[in-house]
Amino acid sequence: MYQHILVPTDGTPLSASAVKEAVSLAKTVGAKVTVLTVIHRLPTLGLGPSYPYADEFSRHAHADAERTLTEAEQEARCLIPGFDGAVFSREWKDALWARFSTGAPRRQRQSVERYSIVKRA
């Protein structure tokens, strides 16, 4: 049936319930779960390269993404006995780009470039 379930999450209560359902389904069918969250980059058009809050925005965005993934990991620990955690990986952006940009219209490819992808493997 299912071998691998991809669950996008943004940390909202609705997406948290989606994570819970995905983990429950994975436990039932013996599938692997990958939880994905996306960090929006700060639009700096017209702000110049020395925009003083860019680094702070990036730190907070990554901290929020890490918190969201940690909450999903805790959900998995509650539902799957013996769950051994996850490894943080940033290489997923390239994999996602290669997967979804091939043959995609230019407008869609550009929309993918605006995001920083964070994933736990």
DSSP file (Angstrom, degrees, kcal/mol; ACC not computed):
  #  RESIDUE AA STRUCTURE BP1 BP2  ACC     N-H-->O    O-->H-N    N-H-->O    O-->H-N    TCO  KAPPA ALPHA  PHI   PSI    X-CA   Y-CA   Z-CA
    1    1 A M              0   0    0      0, 0.0     2,-0.4     0, 0.0    28,-0.0   0.000 360.0 360.0 360.0-107.5    0.0    0.0    0.0
    2    2 A Y        +     0   0    0      1,-0.1     3,-0.1    23,-0.1     0, 0.0  -0.762 360.0 170.8 -92.7 136.2    1.8    3.1    1.2
    3    3 A Q  S    S+     0   0    0     -2,-0.4    29,-2.5     1,-0.4     2,-0.3   0.668  72.0  18.4-109.8 -29.3    5.6    3.0    1.6
    4    4 A H  E     -a   32   0A   0     27,-0.2     2,-0.5     2,-0.0    -1,-0.4  -0.968  63.5-161.1-150.0 125.8    6.4    6.6    2.2
    5    5 A I  E     -a   33   0A   0     27,-3.2    29,-2.8    -2,-0.3     2,-0.5  -0.943   6.7-155.6-114.1 124.2    4.1    9.5    3.3
    6    6 A L  E     -a   34   0A   0     -2,-0.5    29,-0.2    27,-0.2    27,-0.0  -0.877  12.0-172.4 -99.0 124.0    5.1   13.1    2.7
    7    7 A V  E     -a   35   0A   0     27,-3.0    29,-2.6    -2,-0.5     2,-0.3  -0.934   8.9-157.0-121.7 107.6    3.5   15.5    5.1
    8    8 A P  E     -a   36   0A   0      0, 0.0     2,-0.3     0, 0.0    29,-0.2  -0.629  19.9-178.8 -77.9 141.8    3.9   19.3    4.6
    9    9 A T        -     0   0    0     27,-2.8    29,-0.4    -2,-0.3    60,-0.1  -0.995  31.1-174.2-142.7 148.0    3.3   21.3    7.8
   10   10 A D        -     0   0    0     -2,-0.3    27,-0.1     2,-0.2    -1,-0.1   0.252  59.3-101.9-121.3   8.8    3.4   25.0    8.7
   11   11 A G  S    S+     0   0    0      1,-0.3    -2,-0.0    57,-0.1    26,-0.0   0.430  78.3 133.2  87.9  -1.5    2.9   24.6   12.5
   12   12 A T  S  > S-     0   0    0      1,-0.1     4,-2.2     4,-0.0    -1,-0.3  -0.382  71.5-109.0 -77.2 161.2   -0.8   25.4   12.5
   13   13 A P  H  > S+     0   0    0      0, 0.0     4,-1.9     0, 0.0     5,-0.1   0.869 119.2  54.4 -57.5 -37.0   -3.3   23.3   14.4
   14   14 A L  H  > S+     0   0    0      1,-0.2     4,-1.4     2,-0.2     5,-0.1   0.926 110.6  44.0 -64.5 -44.2   -4.7   22.0   11.2
   15   15 A S  H  > S+     0   0    0      1,-0.2     4,-2.2     2,-0.2    -1,-0.2   0.831 108.9  58.6 -71.4 -29.1   -1.3   20.8    9.9
   16   16 A A  H  X S+     0   0    0     -4,-2.2     4,-2.2     1,-0.2    -1,-0.2   0.887 105.6  49.4 -63.8 -37.7   -0.5   19.3   13.3
   17   17 A S  H  X S+     0   0    0     -4,-1.9     4,-2.3     2,-0.2    -1,-0.2   0.849 108.2  53.9 -69.5 -32.0   -3.6   17.1   12.9
   18   18 A A  H  X S+     0   0    0     -4,-1.4     4,-2.5     2,-0.2    -2,-0.2   0.899 108.4  49.6 -65.8 -40.1   -2.4   16.1    9.4
   19   19 A V  H  X S+     0   0    0     -4,-2.2     4,-2.7     2,-0.2     5,-0.2   0.932 110.4  50.5 -62.1 -45.8    0.9   15.1   10.9
   20   20 A K  H  X S+     0   0    0     -4,-2.2     4,-2.3     1,-0.2    -2,-0.2   0.919 112.4  46.2 -59.4 -45.1   -0.9   13.1   13.6
   21   21 A E  H  X S+     0   0    0     -4,-2.3     4,-2.6     2,-0.2    -1,-0.2   0.896 112.6  50.3 -65.3 -40.5   -3.0   11.3   11.0
   22   22 A A  H  X S+     0   0    0     -4,-2.5     4,-2.7     2,-0.2    -2,-0.2   0.913 111.7  47.3 -65.0 -42.3   -0.1   10.6    8.7
   23   23 A V  H  X S+     0   0    0     -4,-2.7     4,-2.3     2,-0.2    -2,-0.2   0.906 112.5  50.1 -65.3 -41.1    2.0    9.1   11.6
   24   24 A S  H  X S+     0   0    0     -4,-2.3     4,-1.9    -5,-0.2    -2,-0.2   0.923 112.4  46.7 -62.2 -44.8   -1.0    7.0   12.6
   25   25 A L  H  X S+     0   0    0     -4,-2.6     4,-2.5     2,-0.2     5,-0.2   0.912 111.2  52.1 -62.8 -42.9   -1.5    5.8    9.0
   26   26 A A  H  X>S+     0   0    0     -4,-2.7     4,-1.7     1,-0.2     5,-1.5   0.894 108.4  51.0 -61.7 -40.1    2.3    5.1    8.7
   27   27 A K  H  <5S+     0   0    0     -4,-2.3    -1,-0.2     3,-0.2    -2,-0.2   0.909 111.5  48.7 -62.3 -41.5    2.2    3.0   11.9
   28   28 A T  H  <5S+     0   0    0     -4,-1.9    -2,-0.2     1,-0.2    -1,-0.2   0.906 123.4  29.2 -66.0 -43.8   -0.8    1.0   10.6
   29   29 A V  H  <5S-     0   0    0     -4,-2.5    -1,-0.2    -5,-0.1    -2,-0.2   0.459 107.5-114.4-101.1  -1.6    0.7    0.2    7.2
   30   30 A G  T  <5 +     0   0    0     -4,-1.7    -3,-0.2    -5,-0.2     2,-0.2   0.834  62.4 152.2  74.9  32.4    4.4    0.2    8.1
   31   31 A A      < -     0   0    0     -5,-1.5     2,-0.3    -6,-0.2   -27,-0.2  -0.524  46.7-114.5 -94.4 162.1    5.3    3.3    6.0
   32   32 A K  E     -a    4   0A   0    -29,-2.5   -27,-3.2    -2,-0.2     2,-0.4  -0.709  28.0-146.7 -89.1 145.3    8.0    5.9    6.4
   33   33 A V  E     -a    5   0A   0     -2,-0.3     2,-0.5   -29,-0.2   -27,-0.2  -0.962  11.7-169.9-118.1 132.4    7.0    9.5    7.2
   34   34 A T  E     -a    6   0A   0    -29,-2.8   -27,-3.0    -2,-0.4     2,-0.5  -0.989   9.9-156.2-117.7 124.3    8.8   12.6    6.0
   35   35 A V  E     -a    7   0A   0     -2,-0.5    85,-1.0    85,-0.5     2,-0.4  -0.877  12.6-167.7-102.1 130.1    7.6   15.9    7.5
   36   36 A L  E     +aB   8 119A   0    -29,-2.6   -27,-2.8    -2,-0.5     2,-0.3  -0.949  10.2 178.2-121.8 133.8    8.4   18.9    5.4
   37   37 A T  E     - B   0 118A   0     81,-1.7    81,-1.9    -2,-0.4     2,-0.4  -0.969  16.9-142.9-131.0 153.2    8.2   22.6    6.3
   38   38 A V  E     - B   0 117A   0    -29,-0.4     2,-0.6    -2,-0.3    79,-0.2  -0.930   2.3-149.6-120.0 136.5    9.1   25.6    4.2
   39   39 A I  E     - B   0 116A   0     77,-2.6    77,-2.6    -2,-0.4     2,-0.3  -0.920  17.2-137.5-105.0 123.5   10.7   28.8    5.3
   40   40 A H  E     - B   0 115A   0     -2,-0.6     2,-0.2    75,-0.2    75,-0.2  -0.626  21.1-127.2 -77.2 134.3    9.7   31.9    3.3
   41   41 A R        -     0   0    0     73,-1.3    -1,-0.0    -2,-0.3    73,-0.0  -0.554  28.0-101.7 -79.9 148.3   12.7   34.1    2.5
   42   42 A L        -     0   0    0     -2,-0.2     2,-0.6    12,-0.1    -1,-0.1  -0.548  34.6-124.4 -68.6 122.4   12.5   37.8    3.4
   43   43 A P        +     0   0    0      0, 0.0    -1,-0.1     0, 0.0    -3,-0.0  -0.590  34.6 175.1 -70.6 119.3   11.7   39.8    0.3
   44   44 A T    >>  +     0   0    0     -2,-0.6     3,-2.5     2,-0.1     4,-0.8   0.234  21.0 143.1-111.5  12.8   14.5   42.3    0.1
   45   45 A L  T 34 S+     0   0    0      1,-0.3     0, 0.0     2,-0.2     0, 0.0  -0.362  82.4   2.5 -57.8 120.2   13.7   44.0   -3.1
   46   46 A G  T 34 S+     0   0    0     -2,-0.2    -1,-0.3     1,-0.0    -2,-0.1   0.394 109.2  95.7  84.7  -3.2   14.5   47.7   -2.7
   47   47 A L  T <4 S-     0   0    0     -3,-2.5     3,-0.2     1,-0.1    -2,-0.2   0.665  83.3-130.5 -92.8 -17.5   15.9   47.3    0.8
   48   48 A G    ><  -     0   0    0     -4,-0.8     3,-1.1     1,-0.2    -1,-0.1   0.055  28.3 -76.9  85.0 160.4   19.5   46.9   -0.2
   49   49 A P  T 3  S+     0   0    0      0, 0.0    -1,-0.2     0, 0.0    -2,-0.0   0.672 124.3  61.1 -70.5 -16.8   22.0   44.3    0.9
   50   50 A S  T 3   +     0   0    0     -3,-0.2    -2,-0.1     4,-0.0     0, 0.0   0.042  65.3 154.0-100.7  28.2   22.6   45.9    4.3
   51   51 A Y    X   -     0   0    0     -3,-1.1     3,-1.2     1,-0.2     4,-0.4  -0.410  40.1-143.8 -57.1 119.5   19.0   45.4    5.5
   52   52 A P  T 3  S+     0   0    0      0, 0.0     4,-0.3     0, 0.0     3,-0.2   0.702  90.1  46.4 -68.0 -21.9   19.5   45.3    9.3
   53   53 A Y  T 3> S+     0   0    0      1,-0.2     4,-2.9     2,-0.1     5,-0.2   0.431  82.3  94.8-102.3   2.2   16.8   42.8   10.2
   54   54 A A  H <> S+     0   0    0     -3,-1.2     4,-2.4     1,-0.2    -1,-0.2   0.920  88.6  44.8 -61.0 -45.9   17.5   40.1    7.5
   55   55 A D  H  > S+     0   0    0     -4,-0.4     4,-2.5     2,-0.2    -1,-0.2   0.906 114.5  49.0 -65.7 -41.0   19.7   38.0    9.7
   56   56 A E  H  > S+     0   0    0     -4,-0.3     4,-2.5     2,-0.2     5,-0.2   0.919 111.1  50.1 -64.3 -43.0   17.3   38.2   12.6
   57   57 A F  H  X S+     0   0    0     -4,-2.9     4,-2.7     1,-0.2    -2,-0.2   0.927 111.4  49.1 -59.3 -45.4   14.4   37.3   10.3
   58   58 A S  H  X S+     0   0    0     -4,-2.4     4,-2.5    -5,-0.2     5,-0.2   0.909 110.5  50.0 -62.5 -43.5   16.3   34.3    9.0
   59   59 A R  H  X S+     0   0    0     -4,-2.5     4,-2.3     1,-0.2    -1,-0.2   0.926 113.6  45.5 -60.9 -45.2   17.2   33.1   12.5
   60   60 A H  H  X S+     0   0    0     -4,-2.5     4,-2.6     2,-0.2    -2,-0.2   0.902 112.2  51.2 -66.2 -41.0   13.6   33.4   13.7
   61   61 A A  H  X S+     0   0    0     -4,-2.7     4,-2.2    -5,-0.2    -2,-0.2   0.917 112.6  45.6 -63.1 -43.4   12.3   31.6   10.6
   62   62 A H  H  X S+     0   0    0     -4,-2.5     4,-2.6     2,-0.2    -1,-0.2   0.880 112.1  51.9 -68.0 -37.1   14.7   28.7   11.0
   63   63 A A  H  X S+     0   0    0     -4,-2.3     4,-2.4    -5,-0.2    -2,-0.2   0.910 110.2  49.0 -64.6 -41.1   13.9   28.5   14.7
   64   64 A D  H  X S+     0   0    0     -4,-2.6     4,-2.5     2,-0.2    -2,-0.2   0.913 112.1  48.5 -63.1 -42.5   10.2   28.4   13.9
   65   65 A A  H  X S+     0   0    0     -4,-2.2     4,-2.4     2,-0.2    -2,-0.2   0.913 111.4  49.8 -64.1 -42.2   10.8   25.6   11.3
   66   66 A E  H  X S+     0   0    0     -4,-2.6     4,-2.3     2,-0.2    -2,-0.2   0.903 110.8  49.9 -63.0 -41.1   12.9   23.7   13.8
   67   67 A R  H  X S+     0   0    0     -4,-2.4     4,-2.4     2,-0.2    -2,-0.2   0.919 110.0  50.8 -62.6 -43.8   10.2   24.0   16.4
   68   68 A T  H  X S+     0   0    0     -4,-2.5     4,-1.8     1,-0.2    -2,-0.2   0.914 112.7  45.7 -60.2 -44.4    7.5   22.8   13.9
   69   69 A L  H  X S+     0   0    0     -4,-2.4     4,-2.3     2,-0.2    -1,-0.2   0.864 110.6  53.6 -68.9 -35.7    9.6   19.8   13.0
   70   70 A T  H  X S+     0   0    0     -4,-2.3     4,-2.4     2,-0.2    -2,-0.2   0.900 107.5  51.1 -64.7 -40.5   10.4   19.0   16.7
   71   71 A E  H  X S+     0   0    0     -4,-2.4     4,-1.9     2,-0.2    -2,-0.2   0.901 110.7  48.7 -63.0 -40.3    6.7   19.0   17.4
   72   72 A A  H  X S+     0   0    0     -4,-1.8     4,-2.1     2,-0.2    -2,-0.2   0.897 110.3  51.5 -65.2 -39.7    6.1   16.6   14.6
   73   73 A E  H  X S+     0   0    0     -4,-2.3     4,-2.3     1,-0.2    -2,-0.2   0.902 108.0  51.7 -63.4 -41.2    8.9   14.4   15.9
   74   74 A Q  H  X S+     0   0    0     -4,-2.4     4,-1.8     1,-0.2    -1,-0.2   0.883 107.4  53.2 -62.9 -38.0    7.4   14.4   19.3
   75   75 A E  H  X S+     0   0    0     -4,-1.9     4,-1.6     1,-0.2    -1,-0.2   0.918 109.2  48.9 -61.3 -43.3    4.1   13.3   17.8
   76   76 A A  H  X S+     0   0    0     -4,-2.1     4,-2.6     1,-0.2    -2,-0.2   0.896 107.9  54.2 -64.2 -39.9    5.8   10.4   16.1
   77   77 A R  H  < S+     0   0    0     -4,-2.3     6,-0.2     1,-0.2    -1,-0.2   0.869 108.7  49.9 -62.0 -36.1    7.5    9.4   19.3
   78   78 A C  H  < S+     0   0    0     -4,-1.8    -1,-0.2     1,-0.2    -2,-0.2   0.859 120.2  34.3 -69.9 -35.4    4.1    9.2   21.1
   79   79 A L  H  < S+     0   0    0     -4,-1.6    -2,-0.2     1,-0.2    -1,-0.2   0.701 113.6  56.0 -97.1 -21.7    2.6    7.0   18.4
   80   80 A I  S >< S-     0   0    0     -4,-2.6     3,-1.6    -5,-0.2    -1,-0.2  -0.909  77.8-138.8-119.5 106.7    5.4    4.8   17.2
   81   81 A P  T 3  S+     0   0    0      0, 0.0     3,-0.1     0, 0.0    -3,-0.1  -0.348  89.1  19.1 -60.3 137.7    7.2    2.8   19.9
   82   82 A G  T 3  S+     0   0    0      1,-0.3     2,-0.2    -5,-0.2    -5,-0.1   0.571  79.0 164.0  80.5   8.1   11.0    2.7   19.4
   83   83 A F    <   -     0   0    0     -3,-1.6    -1,-0.3    -6,-0.2     3,-0.1  -0.442  22.6-161.0 -60.7 127.5   11.0    5.8   17.2
   84   84 A D        -     0   0    0      1,-0.3     2,-0.1    -2,-0.2    -1,-0.1   0.188  32.7-110.1-104.9  17.1   14.7    6.9   17.2
   85   85 A G        -     0   0    0    -12,-0.1    -1,-0.3     2,-0.0     2,-0.3  -0.464  34.6 -86.4  93.1-163.8   14.5   10.5   16.1
   86   86 A A        -     0   0    0     -2,-0.1     2,-0.4    -3,-0.1    34,-0.0  -0.941  19.9-121.2-148.6 163.4   15.6   12.2   13.0
   87   87 A V        -     0   0    0     -2,-0.3    34,-3.0     2,-0.0     2,-0.3  -0.931  30.1-123.9-111.8 133.9   18.6   13.8   11.3
   88   88 A F  E     +C  120   0A   0     -2,-0.4     2,-0.4    32,-0.2    32,-0.2  -0.591  34.1 179.7 -79.2 134.9   18.4   17.4   10.1
   89   89 A S  E     -C  119   0A   0     30,-2.3    30,-1.3    -2,-0.3     3,-0.1  -0.999  28.2-178.2-140.8 135.4   19.1   17.9    6.4
   90   90 A R  S >  S+     0   0    0     -2,-0.4     3,-1.0    28,-0.2     4,-0.3   0.415  72.9  85.8-106.7  -2.3   19.2   21.0    4.2
   91   91 A E  T >>  +     0   0    0      1,-0.2     4,-1.2     2,-0.1     3,-0.6   0.563  66.4  87.7 -74.1  -6.5   20.1   19.1    1.0
   92   92 A W  H 3> S+     0   0    0      1,-0.2     4,-3.0     2,-0.2     5,-0.3   0.778  72.7  69.2 -67.6 -25.9   16.4   18.5    0.4
   93   93 A K  H <> S+     0   0    0     -3,-1.0     4,-2.8    24,-0.4    -1,-0.2   0.927 100.6  47.5 -58.4 -44.4   15.9   21.7   -1.4
   94   94 A D  H <> S+     0   0    0     -3,-0.6     4,-2.6    -4,-0.3    -1,-0.2   0.900 112.9  48.7 -63.3 -40.5   18.0   20.4   -4.4
   95   95 A A  H  X S+     0   0    0     -4,-1.2     4,-2.2     2,-0.2    -2,-0.2   0.917 113.3  46.6 -65.8 -42.3   16.1   17.1   -4.4
   96   96 A L  H  X S+     0   0    0     -4,-3.0     4,-2.6     2,-0.2     5,-0.3   0.919 112.7  50.5 -64.7 -43.3   12.7   18.9   -4.3
   97   97 A W  H  X S+     0   0    0     -4,-2.8     4,-2.3    -5,-0.3     5,-0.3   0.933 111.9  46.7 -60.3 -47.2   13.8   21.3   -7.0
   98   98 A A  H  X S+     0   0    0     -4,-2.6     4,-0.6     1,-0.2    -1,-0.2   0.877 114.4  48.9 -63.4 -37.3   15.0   18.5   -9.3
   99   99 A R  H  < S+     0   0    0     -4,-2.2    -2,-0.2    -5,-0.2    -1,-0.2   0.920 124.1  25.3 -69.6 -44.5   11.8   16.5   -8.7
  100  100 A F  H  < S+     0   0    0     -4,-2.6    -2,-0.2    -5,-0.1    -1,-0.2   0.569 113.4  60.8-104.2  -9.6    9.3   19.3   -9.3
  101  101 A S  H >< S+     0   0    0     -4,-2.3     3,-1.8    -5,-0.3     2,-0.5   0.701  72.4 107.9 -91.6 -18.3   11.0   21.7  -11.6
  102  102 A T  T 3< S-     0   0    0     -4,-0.6    -4,-0.0    -5,-0.3     0, 0.0  -0.434 103.6  -8.4 -63.4 113.9   11.6   19.3  -14.5
  103  103 A G  T 3  S+     0   0    0     -2,-0.5    -1,-0.3     1,-0.3    -2,-0.1   0.460 101.2 138.0  79.5  -0.1    9.2   20.4  -17.2
  104  104 A A    <   -     0   0    0     -3,-1.8    -1,-0.3     1,-0.1     5,-0.1  -0.501  63.6 -96.2 -77.6 148.5    7.5   22.9  -14.9
  105  105 A P    >>  -     0   0    0      0, 0.0     4,-2.0     0, 0.0     3,-0.6  -0.254  36.2-110.2 -58.9 152.2    6.5   26.3  -16.4
  106  106 A R  H 3> S+     0   0    0      1,-0.3     4,-2.4     2,-0.2     5,-0.2   0.863 117.1  58.3 -53.7 -40.6    9.1   29.1  -15.6
  107  107 A R  H 3> S+     0   0    0      1,-0.2     4,-1.6     2,-0.2    -1,-0.3   0.896 107.4  46.5 -60.1 -41.3    6.6   30.8  -13.3
  108  108 A Q  H <> S+     0   0    0     -3,-0.6     4,-1.6     2,-0.2    -1,-0.2   0.885 110.1  53.3 -69.0 -38.2    6.4   27.7  -11.1
  109  109 A R  H  X S+     0   0    0     -4,-2.0     4,-1.5     1,-0.2    -2,-0.2   0.914 108.7  50.0 -62.7 -41.1   10.2   27.2  -11.1
  110  110 A Q  H  X S+     0   0    0     -4,-2.4     4,-0.7     1,-0.2    -1,-0.2   0.866 105.8  56.3 -65.6 -34.9   10.6   30.7   -9.9
  111  111 A S  H >< S+     0   0    0     -4,-1.6     3,-0.5     1,-0.2    -1,-0.2   0.857 105.4  51.8 -66.7 -32.3    8.1   30.2   -7.1
  112  112 A V  H >< S+     0   0    0     -4,-1.6     3,-1.6     1,-0.2    -1,-0.2   0.863 101.6  61.6 -68.6 -35.1   10.1   27.3   -5.8
  113  113 A E  H 3< S+     0   0    0     -4,-1.5    -1,-0.2     1,-0.3    -2,-0.2   0.726  91.9  67.1 -64.4 -21.7   13.3   29.4   -5.7
  114  114 A R  T << S+     0   0    0     -4,-0.7   -73,-1.3    -3,-0.5     2,-0.3   0.623  93.1  74.6 -75.0 -11.4   11.7   31.8   -3.2
  115  115 A Y  E <   -B   40   0A   0     -3,-1.6     2,-0.6    -4,-0.2   -75,-0.2  -0.724  67.4-143.9-109.5 151.8   11.7   29.2   -0.4
  116  116 A S  E     -B   39   0A   0    -77,-2.6   -77,-2.6    -2,-0.3     2,-0.4  -0.966  26.7-143.4-107.8 120.1   14.2   27.6    1.8
  117  117 A I  E     -B   38   0A   0     -2,-0.6     2,-0.4   -79,-0.2   -24,-0.4  -0.697  17.7-174.7 -92.1 132.7   13.4   24.0    2.3
  118  118 A V  E     +B   37   0A   0    -81,-1.9   -81,-1.7    -2,-0.4     2,-0.3  -0.986  11.1 166.5-125.6 136.4   14.0   22.3    5.7
  119  119 A K  E     -BC  36  89A   0    -30,-1.3   -30,-2.3    -2,-0.4     2,-0.5  -0.989  32.1-137.9-147.9 151.4   13.4   18.7    6.3
  120  120 A R  E       C   0  88A   0    -85,-1.0   -85,-0.5    -2,-0.3   -32,-0.2  -0.970 360.0 360.0-108.6 129.3   14.2   16.0    8.8
  121  121 A A              0   0    0    -34,-3.0   -33,-0.1    -2,-0.5    -1,-0.1   0.432 360.0 360.0 -94.6 360.0   15.2   12.7    7.3
